[in-house]
Amino acid sequence: MILLGTIVNAAAILIGSIIGKLLSGIPAGMRQTVMQGIGLAVIVLGLTMSFETKNILLVIVSIVVGSILGELMRVEDRLNQAGAWLEKKVGGSKDGSIATGFVTATLVYCIGAMAVLGSMDSGLRNNHDILYTKAMLDGFSAIIFTSTLGIGVAFSALPVFLYQGSIALLSTQINHLISKTMLDSILVEVTAVGGLMIVAIGINILELRKINVANMLPALVVAAAGVPIEHWLAGLFGR
């Protein structure tokens, strides 16, 4: 079953969120310290991912072009609107905690190497080991996120399911379109670009500066398209 890993991942987020909601009585000072620790860990994770790049110029171009496209499409606003809609439907608090939890968790769970690689592995080889591992990590982090950011984290299970499920289904055909070498190169650069976004999420969690991370999401597509273009140009000019 191609979507089994994705289903397990989404279920783990829901279960972790329920547990986190039960632990919402954690003192404010402890919640703040825990979130600061998570923010630092997220930044380290993002930096580790970004250092994998083999073409820093492509990463820069992808972030710039992707950010422009994201701003034009107002991706961040649309995500926040979805969060605000959830806030109204479930009768959330006026401080927008459900929207914040939804947007933050969605970005953390969807942007990353494990989400892409795991989904592709499910589609290409029907192997769900990566997504099973991601499910455990997401489940535990959902406990912490929900205890600090609120129940909005639970709703991130839906975009995770749609995002990873789509990649898994598309991956069943991708090996007919590009070579394994090209695919590996694309994954490296997409991971590097995603790593920079993960760093930005960490900065947001630490409240150092508000970065519109969602508006950078198109950079992932730009990076994926940029790798074959770069290879084509290198062959054209004999580099």
C-alpha positions as CSV (number, residue, x, y, z in Angstrom):
1,M,0.0,0.0,0.0
2,I,1.7,3.1,-1.3
3,L,0.1,5.5,1.2
4,L,0.7,3.4,4.3
5,G,3.7,5.4,5.5
6,T,1.9,8.7,5.0
7,I,-1.2,7.4,6.9
8,V,1.0,6.3,9.8
9,N,2.7,9.7,9.8
10,A,-0.5,11.7,9.9
11,A,-1.9,9.4,12.6
12,A,1.2,9.9,14.7
13,I,0.8,13.7,14.6
14,L,-2.9,13.3,15.7
15,I,-2.0,11.0,18.6
16,G,0.9,13.2,19.7
17,S,-1.4,16.3,19.6
18,I,-4.0,14.6,21.8
19,I,-1.3,13.7,24.3
20,G,0.1,17.2,24.1
21,K,-3.3,18.7,24.8
22,L,-3.5,16.6,27.9
23,L,-0.2,18.0,29.0
24,S,-1.2,21.6,28.4
25,G,-1.0,22.4,32.1
26,I,2.8,22.7,31.9
27,P,3.9,26.0,33.6
28,A,4.5,28.9,31.2
29,G,8.2,29.2,32.1
30,M,8.8,25.6,31.3
31,R,6.9,25.8,28.0
32,Q,8.9,28.8,27.0
33,T,12.2,27.1,27.8
34,V,11.1,24.0,25.9
35,M,10.1,26.0,22.8
36,Q,13.5,27.8,22.9
37,G,15.2,24.4,23.0
38,I,13.1,23.2,20.1
39,G,13.9,26.4,18.1
40,L,17.6,25.9,18.6
41,A,17.4,22.2,17.5
42,V,15.4,23.2,14.5
43,I,18.0,25.7,13.4
44,V,20.8,23.1,13.8
45,L,18.7,20.6,11.7
46,G,18.2,23.2,9.0
47,L,21.9,24.2,8.9
48,T,22.9,20.5,8.6
49,M,20.5,20.1,5.7
50,S,21.7,23.2,3.9
51,F,25.4,22.2,4.1
52,E,24.6,19.3,1.8
53,T,24.4,21.5,-1.2
54,K,26.7,21.1,-4.1
55,N,25.7,24.4,-5.7
56,I,25.3,27.3,-3.3
57,L,24.5,29.7,-6.3
58,L,21.5,27.5,-7.2
59,V,20.3,27.6,-3.6
60,I,20.5,31.4,-3.5
61,V,18.7,31.8,-6.9
62,S,16.0,29.3,-5.7
63,I,15.4,31.2,-2.5
64,V,15.2,34.6,-4.3
65,V,13.0,33.5,-7.2
66,G,10.9,31.2,-5.0
67,S,10.3,34.1,-2.5
68,I,9.2,36.4,-5.2
69,L,6.8,33.8,-6.5
70,G,5.5,33.1,-3.0
71,E,4.9,36.8,-2.3
72,L,3.0,37.1,-5.6
73,M,0.9,34.0,-4.7
74,R,0.5,35.2,-1.1
75,V,1.2,31.7,0.2
76,E,1.7,32.8,3.8
77,D,-1.5,34.8,3.8
78,R,-3.5,31.8,2.5
79,L,-2.0,29.5,5.1
80,N,-2.9,32.0,7.8
81,Q,-6.4,32.3,6.4
82,A,-6.8,28.6,6.6
83,G,-5.6,28.7,10.2
84,A,-8.0,31.5,11.0
85,W,-10.8,29.6,9.4
86,L,-10.0,26.6,11.7
87,E,-9.9,29.0,14.6
88,K,-13.5,30.1,14.0
89,K,-14.7,26.5,13.3
90,V,-13.4,25.0,16.5
91,G,-14.0,28.1,18.6
92,G,-10.4,28.9,19.4
93,S,-9.1,31.7,21.5
94,K,-8.8,35.2,20.2
95,D,-5.0,35.2,20.3
96,G,-4.8,33.1,17.2
97,S,-3.1,30.1,18.9
98,I,-4.8,27.5,16.7
99,A,-3.7,29.4,13.5
100,T,-0.1,29.7,14.9
101,G,0.1,26.0,15.8
102,F,-1.4,24.9,12.5
103,V,1.0,27.0,10.3
104,T,4.1,26.4,12.4
105,A,3.6,22.6,12.6
106,T,2.6,22.3,8.9
107,L,5.8,24.0,7.8
108,V,8.0,22.0,10.2
109,Y,6.5,18.6,9.1
110,C,6.3,19.3,5.4
111,I,9.6,21.0,4.8
112,G,12.5,18.6,5.1
113,A,14.4,15.8,3.6
114,M,12.5,13.0,5.4
115,A,9.1,14.2,4.1
116,V,10.3,14.2,0.5
117,L,12.7,11.2,0.6
118,G,10.3,9.1,2.6
119,S,7.4,9.8,0.4
120,M,9.4,9.0,-2.7
121,D,10.7,5.8,-1.2
122,S,7.1,4.8,-0.5
123,G,6.1,5.5,-4.1
124,L,9.2,4.0,-5.8
125,R,9.9,1.0,-3.7
126,N,6.8,0.6,-1.5
127,N,9.3,1.0,1.4
128,H,7.9,3.0,4.3
129,D,10.8,2.8,6.8
130,I,11.8,6.5,6.4
131,L,8.2,7.7,7.0
132,Y,7.8,5.3,9.9
133,T,10.9,7.0,11.5
134,K,9.5,10.4,10.6
135,A,6.2,9.4,12.2
136,M,7.9,8.7,15.5
137,L,9.8,12.0,15.4
138,D,6.7,14.0,14.4
139,G,4.6,12.3,17.0
140,F,6.9,13.2,19.8
141,S,7.4,16.7,18.6
142,A,3.6,17.1,18.2
143,I,3.3,16.4,22.0
144,I,5.7,19.3,22.7
145,F,4.2,21.6,20.0
146,T,0.6,21.1,21.2
147,S,1.5,21.6,24.8
148,T,3.0,24.9,23.9
149,L,1.3,26.1,20.7
150,G,-2.2,24.5,21.2
151,I,-4.4,22.1,19.4
152,G,-3.9,23.8,16.1
153,V,-0.9,21.4,15.6
154,A,-3.3,18.5,15.2
155,F,-4.8,20.0,12.0
156,S,-1.4,19.9,10.4
157,A,-1.9,16.2,9.9
158,L,-4.2,17.0,6.9
159,P,-1.7,19.0,4.8
160,V,1.0,16.4,5.8
161,F,-1.2,13.6,4.4
162,L,-2.0,15.5,1.2
163,Y,1.6,16.7,0.6
164,Q,3.4,13.4,1.3
165,G,0.6,11.4,-0.3
166,S,0.9,13.4,-3.5
167,I,4.7,12.9,-3.6
168,A,4.3,9.2,-3.1
169,L,1.8,8.8,-5.9
170,L,3.7,11.0,-8.3
171,S,6.9,9.0,-7.5
172,T,5.4,5.9,-8.9
173,Q,6.0,7.5,-12.4
174,I,9.0,9.7,-11.8
175,N,11.6,6.9,-12.5
176,H,10.2,6.9,-16.1
177,L,11.0,10.5,-16.5
178,I,14.4,11.2,-15.1
179,S,17.6,9.2,-14.3
180,K,18.5,8.1,-10.8
181,T,21.6,10.3,-10.9
182,M,19.5,13.4,-11.8
183,L,17.0,12.5,-9.1
184,D,19.7,12.2,-6.5
185,S,21.1,15.7,-7.5
186,I,17.6,17.2,-7.3
187,L,17.0,15.8,-3.8
188,V,20.3,17.2,-2.6
189,E,19.5,20.7,-3.7
190,V,15.9,20.6,-2.7
191,T,17.0,19.4,0.8
192,A,19.5,22.3,1.0
193,V,16.9,24.9,0.1
194,G,14.4,23.3,2.5
195,G,17.2,23.5,5.2
196,L,17.3,27.2,4.9
197,M,13.6,27.4,5.4
198,I,13.9,25.1,8.5
199,V,16.5,27.6,9.9
200,A,13.9,30.4,9.3
201,I,11.3,28.4,11.1
202,G,13.7,28.1,14.1
203,I,14.2,31.8,14.1
204,N,10.4,32.3,14.1
205,I,10.1,29.9,17.0
206,L,12.7,31.8,19.0
207,E,10.9,35.0,18.1
208,L,14.1,36.7,17.0
209,R,12.4,38.0,13.8
210,K,9.3,37.2,11.9
211,I,10.2,35.5,8.6
212,N,7.5,34.7,6.0
213,V,8.7,31.1,5.5
214,A,5.6,29.9,3.7
215,N,6.2,32.5,1.0
216,M,9.5,30.7,0.3
217,L,7.9,27.4,-0.4
218,P,8.0,27.8,-4.2
219,A,11.8,27.8,-3.9
220,L,11.6,24.0,-3.5
221,V,10.1,23.8,-7.0
222,V,12.6,26.3,-8.4
223,A,15.5,24.2,-7.0
224,A,14.0,21.0,-8.4
225,A,13.7,22.6,-11.9
226,G,17.0,24.3,-11.6
227,V,19.1,21.2,-11.3
228,P,18.3,19.8,-14.8
229,I,18.6,23.3,-16.2
230,E,22.0,23.7,-14.6
231,H,23.1,20.3,-16.0
232,W,21.8,21.3,-19.5
233,L,23.7,24.6,-19.4
234,A,26.8,22.9,-18.2
235,G,26.7,20.5,-21.1
236,L,25.8,23.2,-23.6
237,F,28.8,25.3,-22.7
238,G,31.1,22.3,-22.2
239,R,31.7,22.8,-18.5
